[in-house]
Amino acid sequence: MFTTHRVTTLAATAIAAAGLGLSALTGAPTAGALTSVDANFLDIISDEGIAYDSPGTAVSAAMYVCESIDDGADPADLGNELLATTDLTVHQAAVFVVASVFHYCPEYEDLLP
């Protein structure tokens, strides 16, 4: 089941909020390892004013969204947790979750509100 700790980890790593750092995630891609899918995801969140520590951290956080959904988290709840633990706007939180799903786990698109 999804926990607030997991969202806090996501928020802290993806959006440069205070708290946990990159060490909380493993396998973060390096800049040279980013794919065109990663670049598109990063463009979308950047265009929405969502800041991140590094491209690899943001991509790992997006993948973490998918892992959370795999574990039973509701995408809307993920967005609400981002709102509660970061300074993102409602729109930015929704964009982050939706872009994560579209890019890294499209099999869950039908779960999006």
N, C-alpha and C positions, 0 to 999 in steps of 0.2 A: 504494500500500500504506500501511497505517496505521503511524505511527511513535510512539515514546514522546514526542517533542516535541509532537505533536498532542494527545496525552492530557494532557500537562503544561499545554499552553495551555488546554485544556478545563477542567482541574481548577482552574487558577489563576483563570480568569475566572468560572467558575460557582460555585465553592465558596470563594472568597476565600483560596485558598492562596497562599503567597508565590510570586513568579515573574512571569509575564507579566500584562499588564493588558488592559483593554478595548480598547486600540488594536490588539491582535492580531486582533480580530474587526471586520468591517465590517458596516454595516447593522443594528446593534443597535436594536431598536425602542425608542421612547421610552415613558414611562408612559402618555401619552395614546393611543398607537398599539396598546396591548395589546388583544388580542381575548379573547373568552370562553374560547377554547382555552388561550391563554396564562395567563389567571387560574386556570383549573382546574389546569394543570400546576404553577403556582407554589403553589397551595394544597396539592397533593399533596406536593411536596418540602418545603414548610414544615412540614406536619404530621409529617414524618419527621425533623425537626430538621436539615435541610440548609440551611445559611446561604448567602447569596449577596450580592454587592456591590450589585446593583440588579436589578429585574425584567428589564430589557432584556438585561443580561449573562447572566442565567440562561437566558432564552429563546434567546439566541444560542448558548449552550453546548449546549442541547438540540438545536438545529438542526445544530450541529457534529457531534453524535453521529450524526445521520442522514447528513451529508456523509461522515463516516468510513465508515459502513456502505456508502454508495454507492461508496466507493473500495475496498471489499473487506474492511473490518475486521469481525471477528466480535464481536457484542454481548457475549458472555461475556468476551472479551479486553479490551473497553473497561472492563467492570466491574472486572476484575483490575488493569488499569492505574490506575483510580481508587483502588483499595485501596492500591496501591504508592506513589501520589504525593500522597495526602491522608490526613486523619485520619477519613475516613468509615468506618462499620462495613460489614460485608459486606451487611447488609440495606439500608443507605442507598445504597451503590453500585449495588446491583441495582435499587432503586426509581428512582434517577436515570436509569439506562439504559432501563429498561422504560417509565417515564413519558415519556421522550423519544420513544421509538419509538411508543408508543400515540398520542401527541398530534401528532407532527410527521412521522412516516413509517410509518403503519400498514401500508403494503405490506410492511414487513419483520417484522411480528409473528410470522410463521412461523419466523423465525430465532432467536427468543428461546428460551432453555432452558426 
